[in-house]
Amino acid sequence: TFSYCNCAYTSSCIQKHSVHHKPYTCFFLTTNKTSIMREIISIHLGQAGVQVGNACWELFCLEHGIQPDGQQPEGAAIEDDSFQTFFTETGAGKFVPRSLMVDLEPTCVDEVRTGTYRNLYHPEQLISGKEDAANNYARGHYTIGKEVIDLVLDRTRKLADNCT
C-alpha cells in the first residue's frame, strides 16, 4: 500500500516512515508480506531521457547477461533473479524492459527502434509524436504534448497492471 502523510517532516516521521521526497510531505510503503518483489517502471522523456535510457538498458542487459534480443544465453547460470526488478519475462522466455521511451519528436525514439537493442523493447513502449515542441513549453504542454499524453498514461497503466 502506498500512503501519503502530511507530517511536517518531523523526526518521529523519519523514524516511522523513512522515505521523504520533499519537505512537509512524505510517502511510505507498507506491506504485510515478508518477501517483497520490487519492480521498477522507468519512464524516459525527451531526447536526453531516451538517449540516457537506452544506454542504461544496454548496461542492465550487460550486467544481467541478457542479450540484445531479450534472451538469456543457453546454459547461462542464473545466480539470482534481481534482474526481474527491471525486466518482465514473456511466455516465450524473453526479457522485456519495464520502461517507456517518450519523445514528441520521432528521431531519438527511431534510433532506439532501429538500434542494436531494437528487439529488446516491445513496440508499444516506444512512443513518439510527429513533431517536437521547438523549445516552447506551452506548445509542448497544451498542443503537441496533449496529443500523446493519453497514450503515455495508458501505456504506463498497462505496465503497472503487469506488475505483481
C-alpha positions, -999 to +999 in steps of 0.1 A: +000+000+000+014+034-010+004+060+015+006+098+019+015+116+051+014+153+058+035+152+089+057+184+086+088+162+082+093+156+119+119+133+134+092+109+145+080+106+109+116+099+098+117+071+122+083+059+113+083+061+075+119+067+065+112+078+029+110+116+022+107+133-011+100+169-002+099+189+030+065+187+046+055+157+025+064+121+030+055+089+013+059+055+027+054+019+016+037-006+039+031-042+032+020-074+051+043-096+030+076-108+044+092-112+010+088-082-013+093-084-050+103-049-060+095-039-096+106-006-112+089+011-142+113+036-159+098+064-180+124+082-202+111+115-215+125+137-243+157+134-263+181+132-233+158+109-214+155+085-244+192+085-251+203+080-215+175+054-210+188+034-240+223+035-226+210+024-192+191-006-206+222-016-225+241-017-192+213-035-174+214-062-201+252-065-199+251-067-161+224-094-160+235-114-190+206-106-213+213-104-250+201-075-272+171-096-283+160-101-247+170-137-244+195-152-219+222-174-235+216-211-235+231-228-204+237-195-186+237-199-149+213-175-132+228-166-098+198-145-087+166-131-100+174-095-093+170-086-130+133-092-126+132-059-108+138-042-142+126-068-167+093-086-174+096-122-186+073-131-215+058-165-221+084-172-247+112-166-222+122-132-235+130-104-210+115-071-219+124-038-200+097-024-178+100+010-193+086+037-216+105+058-241+086+090-249+096+120-271+075+144-291+100+143-319+105+109-335+142+110-343+156+097-309+129+071-305+135+059-341+172+054-332+161+030-304+137+013-329+165+007-353+195+003-329+213-027-316+187-033-288+157-028-311+144-063-304+146-058-266+117-034-264+080-041-271+068-017-298+042-002-275+069+010-252+084+034-278+061+064-281+069+094-303+049+123-317+051+137-352+069+170-344+087+185-314+076+215-293+105+236-306+117+245-271+083+261-263+068+248-231+033+260-239+034+243-273+046+210-257+021+212-228-010+224-245-009+213-281+017+188-293+021+171-259-016+169-254-019+146-283+003+119-267-004+122-230-034+099-230-014+072-248+015+076-224-008+073-194-025+042-209+009+025-215+021+034-181-011+020-166-006-012-186+029-016-174+018-011-138-010-036-142+015-062-153+035-058-121+029-084-094 
